[in-house]
Amino acid sequence: MDKITLRKQWVIEAPVEDVFGIMTDFEKFPEYFPKVAE
C-alpha cells in the first residue's frame, strides 16, 4: 500500500475523545472516509 499524506484542516464540534477514536480506527477508514480510501 502506498503512503499518503493528508493536508487539510477541518473544524469539528465534537469531544476530542470521539474524534480521536474515529481518526485512529484505520481498519474502518474506508467506511468512515470512502473518498479518501479510494
Residue pairs with C-beta under 8 A, 6 or more apart in sequence:
6 36
12 19
22 32
25 32
29 36
29 37
30 37
